[in-house]
Amino acid sequence: MSEPLLEVSHLTKRYGQTEVLHDVSFSVRQGEVVVILGPSGCGKSTLLRCINALEPVQSGEIRLGGAPIDRSAKNLPALRRRIGMVFQSYELFPHLTVLDNILLAPCKVLKKKREEVLEEARALLKRVGLLEKENSYPRELSGGQKQRVAIVRALCMHPELLLFDEVTAALDPEMVREVLDVMLDLAREGKTMLIVTHEMQFARAVADRVLFLDGGGIAEEAAPDEFFDRPKTERAKQFLNMFEFDAVRPEKKTE
Ligand code: ADP
């Protein structure tokens, strides 16, 4: 079994006096897709933000490929480049075209030549069905299209780990599928992903492992079928009862 790419050990995170995460430990192996589920406010976003060093932590350690992610470390920018994050709110620059949004970080941060990245950017845009939008501005796109551009932008940096924070939560229902399909495709391709979502069918289909976060910690960690069919804790049962499931089992990503 491969070494973990991401290791979170005994992580504790407080906002002021409020402890949001308490002694959280887990790891993600190369090529693994881990889905984090849990009730609203249980700290899922905070956990992703700590992993990307967007938030200071009070204790514990986060390692990527063995290197500690420490907000004060000199190599933090280099470490951060190895992690791609996609947010609920897209975070695209409104004054830049789709293509320029995508090329900005590879050119500015990785110092690549525009021509070098252009081909890949276009290939990725084509893959998500948006090649014809390369010269459009974000305001000219639907939410689902914006989110697919945000995913392409993250991919163009070749991150080793992709973090997705409720990326379909702000989308109209008809646009959710187009974004989830892109993520399923990335999972099939073997990308290492840590995903926060409220889309339960998708979670079950895409996950290699589910972490159920509750009360500041990991209340359950299980294979998706085990978690959805036989949740162990009362809290997980209550949580799952809030969602309606189709009788139809979702497509598995290995098929
Ligand atoms: P989730 O993603 O599971 O909905 P969050 O990680 O967004 O949960 O939030 C966890 C808890 O931390 C919530 O109680 C929230 O109000 C609190 N919180 C989140 N961000 C901040 C912040 N910047 N300052 C203070 N409290 C925060």
Residues whose N, C-alpha, C, O or C-beta is under 5 A from the ligand:
A	BS01	ADP	Y15 V20 P39 S40 G41 C42 G43 K44 S45 T46
